[in-house]
Amino acid sequence: MTSTTAPESTGTTAHPAPWLPLAAVSVTLFFWASAFVAIRHLGHDFSPGALSLGRLVVGAICLGAVALPRGLPRPTGRQWVSIVTIGVLWFGVYNVALNAGERRVDAGTAAMLIQVSPVLIAVLAAVFLNERFTAYLAGGLALAFAGVGLISFSTTEGSDHDLLGVVLCLTSALVYSISLILQKPLVARLPAIHVTWLACTVGAVVCLPFAGQLVDQARDAPVSSSLWLVYLGVFPTAIAFTTYAYALRHMTASNLGVTTYLVPPITIVMGLVFLDETPPSMAYVGGALALVGVAVARRKPRSVTRPPAPA
């Protein structure tokens, strides 16, 4: 098999039409928003680990069917370290933690908690990808976490279990942010489909200890729930993670990360329609504050125009 490693970018590399990365982001946001609702719905039939394994196995099979005909990638040793880390964190830890968290908080609240990730991504990008760290970023970080505090307060009144749900969702946001920073240099050298397939496969392997639970619970679950699990593997996993990786190749990590602030309102509407549930009132205030923090973090400092020196 020939290597499918992408060549280094040069000044003559063809760039995609401007709408293609935006279309890829739009597909990703819709499917990821639907994933919060599907996970919440499936919490009655599948445990967090079993749901993660089922979703990742389906996703890995779909991705492999598309990736393998294009040849086998040949990552370097350092790239393999990043791929395995992404597989363990983003596909393994993220899914299990989010699935467990959504047993304790509603889909809309979980989506809002995940939205601290754009600020974390911006901070990590400033440290590891040499993207600029500004006063706006520091202020946005403070506002975003103040919003998270309000969400936590609204969901923990009279229930310690909800606090654990908040912590689990924040854990998902953290590992997602770290993984995105690791993925940025990978998709600059390797095809997005291969990076996603390899990482998803690693995540499935990590979740193999839950195979017994998956078999038992799939046997007892209604057919509709099994179909929802397949949906999670095909659309929010195989398709959405690939389109996101494609968009990451053509956008900065921090700018791409901030686009996910559209996920909570989509999730809340879907949760109302399909689950007949909405976040607590105070969670809306906290979510709005967190999103304001994200917007502030992404503001660009005004450039000072200096007059030309006299001749």
C-alpha positions in Angstrom: 0.0 0.0 0.0 1.2 3.5 -0.7 1.5 6.0 2.0 -1.4 8.5 2.3 0.7 11.0 4.3 -0.2 14.5 3.1 2.7 16.6 1.8 3.8 19.6 3.7 1.9 22.8 2.9 3.5 25.0 0.4 2.7 28.4 -1.1 1.2 26.6 -4.1 -1.1 24.3 -2.2 -4.7 24.6 -3.4 -7.1 25.9 -0.9 -10.7 24.8 -0.7 -13.6 27.1 -1.4 -14.3 29.3 1.6 -17.7 27.7 2.2 -16.4 24.2 2.5 -14.8 24.4 6.0 -18.0 26.4 7.1 -20.2 23.6 5.7 -18.1 21.0 7.5 -18.5 22.9 10.8 -22.3 23.2 10.3 -22.6 19.5 9.8 -20.5 18.8 12.8 -22.5 21.2 15.1 -25.8 19.7 14.1 -24.8 16.1 14.7 -23.0 16.9 17.9 -26.0 18.7 19.3 -28.2 15.7 18.4 -25.6 13.5 20.2 -26.4 15.2 23.6 -30.0 14.4 23.1 -29.4 10.8 22.0 -27.1 10.1 24.9 -29.6 11.4 27.4 -32.3 9.3 25.8 -30.2 6.1 25.8 -29.1 6.5 29.5 -32.1 4.3 30.5 -30.9 1.4 28.3 -27.1 1.5 28.2 -24.5 2.2 30.9 -21.9 4.9 30.1 -19.1 2.4 29.2 -21.4 0.1 27.1 -22.8 3.1 25.2 -19.3 4.4 24.5 -18.1 1.1 23.2 -21.1 0.5 21.0 -20.8 4.0 19.5 -17.1 3.7 18.8 -17.3 0.3 17.3 -19.9 1.4 14.8 -17.9 4.6 14.1 -14.6 2.7 13.6 -16.3 0.3 11.2 -17.8 3.1 9.1 -14.6 5.1 9.1 -12.5 2.1 8.2 -14.8 1.4 5.2 -14.0 4.8 3.9 -10.3 5.1 5.0 -8.9 1.8 4.0 -9.6 1.9 0.3 -7.5 5.1 0.3 -4.5 3.3 1.5 -2.8 2.8 4.9 -1.4 5.9 6.6 2.1 5.7 7.9 2.4 8.1 10.9 5.7 8.8 12.5 6.4 7.7 16.0 5.6 11.1 17.4 2.3 11.2 15.4 1.4 7.8 16.7 1.8 9.1 20.3 -0.6 12.0 19.5 -3.1 9.6 17.8 -3.2 7.2 20.7 -3.5 10.1 23.2 -6.4 11.5 21.2 -8.0 8.1 21.0 -7.8 7.5 24.8 -8.8 11.0 25.8 -11.3 12.3 23.2 -12.9 9.0 22.1 -12.5 7.1 25.3 -12.5 9.3 28.4 -14.7 12.0 26.8 -17.5 9.6 25.8 -17.6 7.7 29.1 -17.5 10.9 31.2 -20.1 12.6 29.1 -22.4 9.6 29.1 -22.1 9.3 32.9 -22.6 13.1 33.3 -25.8 13.1 31.2 -27.3 10.7 33.6 -27.2 13.5 36.2 -27.8 16.7 34.2 -30.1 17.3 31.2 -28.8 17.5 27.6 -28.9 21.3 27.4 -27.0 21.8 30.6 -24.3 19.3 29.5 -23.9 21.1 26.2 -23.5 24.4 28.0 -20.9 22.9 30.3 -18.9 21.6 27.4 -18.7 25.1 26.0 -15.9 26.1 28.4 -13.8 24.2 26.0 -13.3 27.1 23.5 -11.7 29.2 26.2 -9.5 26.3 27.2 -8.6 25.6 23.6 -7.6 29.3 23.2 -5.4 29.1 26.2 -3.8 25.9 25.1 -3.4 27.2 21.6 -1.6 30.2 22.9 0.8 28.0 24.9 1.4 25.2 22.4 0.5 26.5 19.0 1.9 30.1 19.4 -1.5 31.7 19.0 -1.7 35.0 20.7 -2.7 35.3 24.4 -4.5 38.6 25.1 -6.2 40.5 28.0 -9.5 39.7 26.3 -8.7 36.0 26.6 -7.9 36.3 30.3 -11.2 38.2 30.9 -13.2 35.8 28.8 -11.7 32.9 30.8 -12.9 34.4 34.0 -16.4 35.1 32.7 -16.7 31.6 31.2 -15.9 29.9 34.5 -18.2 32.3 36.4 -20.9 31.0 34.1 -19.9 27.4 34.8 -20.2 28.2 38.5 -23.8 29.5 38.0 -24.7 26.3 36.1 -23.2 24.2 38.8 -25.2 26.1 41.5 -28.4 25.7 39.5 -28.0 21.9 39.1 -26.7 21.1 42.5 -29.4 22.6 44.7 -30.5 19.7 47.0 -28.6 17.0 45.1 -25.0 16.0 45.4 -25.4 13.7 42.4 -25.8 16.6 40.1 -22.5 18.1 41.2 -20.8 14.9 40.0 -22.6 15.3 36.7 -21.2 18.8 36.3 -17.7 17.6 37.1 -18.0 14.8 34.6 -19.1 17.2 31.9 -16.2 19.5 32.7 -13.8 16.6 32.5 -15.1 15.9 29.0 -14.5 19.6 28.1 -10.9 19.4 29.3 -9.9 16.3 27.5 -11.7 17.5 24.3 -9.6 20.8 24.5 -6.3 18.9 24.9 -7.2 16.5 22.1 -8.0 19.3 19.7 -4.6 20.9 20.3 -2.9 17.6 19.6 -5.0 17.0 16.5 -4.2 20.4 14.8 -0.6 19.5 13.7 -1.7 15.9 12.8 -4.4 17.0 10.2 -1.8 19.3 8.6 0.2 16.2 7.6 -2.3 13.3 7.5 -5.7 13.0 5.9 -8.5 13.8 8.3 -10.3 10.6 7.6 -7.3 8.5 8.6 -6.6 10.5 11.8 -10.2 10.1 12.9 -10.4 6.4 12.0 -7.2 5.5 13.9 -8.2 7.6 17.0 -11.7 6.1 17.0 -10.3 2.6 16.8 -8.0 3.3 19.7 -11.0 4.6 21.7 -12.9 1.4 20.9 -10.0 -0.7 22.1 -9.8 1.3 25.4 -13.6 0.7 26.0 -13.3 -3.1 25.3 -13.7 -3.9 29.1 -17.3 -2.8 28.7 -18.0 -5.5 26.0 -19.9 -7.8 28.4 -22.2 -4.9 29.5 -22.8 -3.9 25.9 -23.9 -7.5 24.9 -26.2 -7.9 27.8 -27.8 -4.5 27.5 -28.2 -4.6 23.8 -30.1 -7.9 24.2 -32.5 -6.3 26.6 -32.8 -2.9 25.0 -35.7 -2.1 22.5 -34.9 -2.0 18.8 -35.3 1.8 18.8 -32.6 2.3 21.3 -30.2 0.0 19.4 -30.9 2.1 16.3 -30.2 5.3 18.2 -26.8 3.8 19.3 -26.0 3.0 15.6 -27.0 6.6 14.8 -24.5 7.9 17.4 -21.8 5.8 15.8 -22.5 6.8 12.2 -23.4 10.5 12.3 -22.1 12.3 15.5 -19.0 10.0 15.5 -17.9 8.9 12.0 -19.2 11.8 10.0 -19.0 14.7 12.5 -15.5 13.9 13.8 -14.3 13.7 10.2 -15.8 17.0 9.1 -14.5 18.6 12.2 -11.0 17.3 11.5 -11.3 18.6 7.9 -12.4 22.1 9.2 -9.5 22.1 11.7 -7.1 21.6 8.8 -8.2 24.9 7.3 -9.0 27.0 10.4 -7.1 27.9 13.5 -7.8 25.8 16.6 -9.1 28.7 18.6 -11.4 30.0 15.9 -12.8 26.6 15.2 -13.3 25.9 18.9 -15.4 29.0 19.4 -17.9 27.9 16.7 -19.2 25.2 19.1 -21.0 27.9 21.1 -23.9 27.2 18.7 -24.3 23.7 20.0 -26.2 24.5 23.3 -29.1 26.4 21.7 -29.5 23.6 19.1 -29.4 21.0 21.9 -31.9 22.8 24.1 -34.4 23.0 21.2 -33.9 19.3 20.4 -34.2 18.4 24.1 -37.4 20.3 24.4 -38.8 18.6 21.3 -37.6 15.0 21.8 -37.2 14.7 25.5 -39.6 17.4 26.9 -36.9 18.7 29.2 -35.1 22.0 29.6 -32.2 23.2 31.8 -33.0 25.0 35.1 -33.6 28.8 34.8 -30.3 29.7 36.5 -28.5 27.4 34.0 -29.6 29.7 31.2 -28.0 32.7 33.0 -24.8 30.7 33.6 -24.8 29.5 30.0 -25.3 33.0 28.6 -22.4 34.3 30.9 -20.2 31.5 29.7 -20.9 32.3 26.1 -20.2 36.0 26.7 -16.9 34.9 28.1 -16.2 32.9 25.0 -17.1 35.9 22.8 -14.9 38.2 24.9 -12.0 35.7 24.7 -12.2 35.7 20.9 -12.0 39.5 20.6 -9.0 40.8 18.7 -7.1 43.8 20.1 -7.3 46.9 18.0 -4.2 47.5 16.0 -2.8 50.9 16.3 -2.2 52.6 13.0 1.0 54.7 13.1 1.3 57.6 10.8 4.1 57.3 8.2 7.4 58.9 9.0 8.0 62.2 7.3 10.2 62.1 4.3 
